[in-house]
Amino acid sequence: MKEAVHIGTNPSLEPDLQELLGRVALGEEAAFAPVYDRVAGPVLGVVRAVLRDQAQSEEVAQEVLVEVWRTAPRYRPDRGTAINWILTLAHRRAVDRVRSAEAASARDHKAALLDHTPTTTKWPNRWKPASNANRSDAACAPSPTSSARPSCSPTTGD
């Protein structure tokens, strides 16, 4: 059987990520540095795979690591490993950023379409006043005489 080769420090001498996360949950700032060192690369990798933009990926990775610091007490070892919990936070945050960008783009597109929509309402071409063709649109208002119907009639072939 081959023996595992470790480069750098011996991992058995270092506290595991779960233990470090537990200490971070208690507010121990010194425990966060090794957590950061262990997960920053994988977090950035997951985020970069979703976003594909280096600057946004770095921003989201930073947000995730701040979230790890703030929400460490929510980590539950019985539901999975610490690295999986952290990478799940990273993936969700990256997907949220993509959805947010898509929603903003859709809003901008809709706003642009509304900017090109005419704001005045005109009478349909098929309606014209029954008499006094040179009157304004008010000619199609209900007649003050006995009938409550508008004094407009559909065109018949113009």
C-alpha positions in Angstrom: 0.0 0.0 0.0 1.3 3.4 -0.9 1.7 6.0 1.8 0.3 9.5 1.2 2.8 12.2 0.6 2.1 15.6 2.1 3.9 18.7 0.9 4.2 21.5 3.4 2.9 21.1 6.9 1.6 17.8 8.2 -2.2 18.0 8.0 -2.7 15.8 11.0 -1.0 18.5 13.2 -3.4 21.2 12.0 -7.0 21.5 13.2 -9.5 20.3 10.7 -11.8 22.8 9.0 -14.8 21.7 11.0 -13.0 22.5 14.3 -11.8 25.8 12.9 -15.3 26.7 11.8 -16.6 25.9 15.3 -14.0 28.3 16.8 -15.0 30.9 14.2 -18.6 30.5 15.3 -17.5 31.4 18.8 -16.0 34.6 17.5 -12.4 33.6 17.5 -10.8 35.9 14.9 -7.5 34.0 14.9 -9.3 30.8 13.8 -10.6 32.6 10.6 -7.2 33.0 9.1 -6.6 29.3 8.5 -10.2 28.9 7.4 -9.6 31.6 4.8 -6.3 30.1 3.7 -7.9 26.7 3.1 -11.1 27.8 1.4 -10.3 31.0 -0.5 -9.0 29.1 -3.6 -11.8 26.6 -3.9 -14.4 29.4 -3.2 -12.9 31.5 -6.0 -12.9 28.5 -8.3 -16.6 27.7 -7.8 -17.6 31.3 -8.2 -15.4 31.8 -11.2 -16.9 28.8 -12.9 -20.4 30.3 -12.5 -19.7 34.0 -13.3 -16.8 33.7 -15.8 -15.7 37.3 -14.9 -12.6 37.7 -12.8 -13.5 41.0 -11.2 -17.1 39.9 -10.2 -15.8 36.5 -9.1 -13.3 38.1 -6.7 -16.1 40.4 -5.4 -18.5 37.5 -4.8 -15.8 35.3 -3.3 -15.0 38.1 -0.8 -18.8 38.4 0.0 -18.9 34.6 0.6 -15.9 34.7 3.0 -17.5 37.5 4.9 -20.7 35.4 5.0 -18.7 32.4 6.3 -17.5 34.7 9.2 -20.9 36.0 10.0 -22.9 32.8 9.6 -20.4 30.2 11.0 -22.8 29.4 13.9 -25.3 28.1 11.4 -23.0 25.4 10.2 -24.3 22.0 11.2 -21.7 19.2 11.0 -24.4 16.5 10.9 -25.6 17.8 7.5 -22.2 17.7 5.7 -18.6 18.7 5.7 -17.4 22.3 6.4 -15.9 22.6 2.9 -19.2 21.5 1.3 -21.2 24.0 3.3 -18.8 26.8 2.4 -18.8 25.9 -1.3 -22.6 25.7 -1.3 -22.7 29.2 0.0 -20.3 30.2 -2.7 -22.3 28.6 -5.5 -25.6 30.0 -4.3 -24.1 33.5 -4.0 -22.7 33.3 -7.6 -26.0 32.0 -9.0 -27.8 34.9 -7.2 -25.4 37.3 -8.9 -26.1 35.9 -12.3 -29.9 36.1 -11.7 -29.6 39.6 -10.4 -27.6 40.6 -13.5 -30.2 39.0 -15.8 -33.1 40.7 -14.0 -31.4 44.1 -14.3 -30.8 43.5 -18.0 -34.4 42.5 -18.5 -35.6 45.7 -16.6 -33.3 47.8 -18.7 -34.6 46.2 -21.9 -38.2 46.8 -20.8 -37.5 50.4 -19.9 -35.8 50.9 -23.3 -38.9 49.5 -25.0 -41.2 51.8 -22.9 -39.1 54.8 -23.9 -39.9 54.1 -27.6 -43.6 53.6 -27.0 -45.7 56.6 -28.1 -47.3 58.4 -25.1 -50.3 60.1 -26.9 -53.4 58.1 -27.4 -55.1 58.6 -30.8 -58.5 57.5 -32.0 -58.3 54.4 -34.1 -58.3 55.2 -37.8 -61.6 53.4 -38.3 -63.5 56.0 -36.2 -64.3 59.5 -37.4 -66.8 62.1 -36.2 -70.2 61.7 -37.8 -70.3 65.4 -38.5 -68.0 68.4 -38.4 -64.9 66.4 -39.5 -62.6 69.3 -38.6 -63.5 69.1 -34.9 -61.1 67.7 -32.3 -61.4 64.3 -30.6 -64.0 65.9 -28.3 -66.4 65.4 -31.2 -66.5 61.7 -30.3 -67.7 62.5 -26.8 -71.3 61.6 -25.9 -73.8 64.1 -27.4 -75.5 66.4 -25.0 -78.8 65.8 -26.8 -81.1 62.8 -26.2 -78.6 60.1 -27.0 -75.8 59.0 -24.7 -73.8 57.4 -27.5 -70.8 59.1 -29.0 -71.3 61.0 -32.2 -68.6 59.0 -34.0 -69.2 56.4 -36.6 -66.9 53.8 -38.2 -65.5 54.7 -41.6 -66.9 52.7 -44.4 -64.1 52.2 -46.8 -61.6 55.1 -46.7 
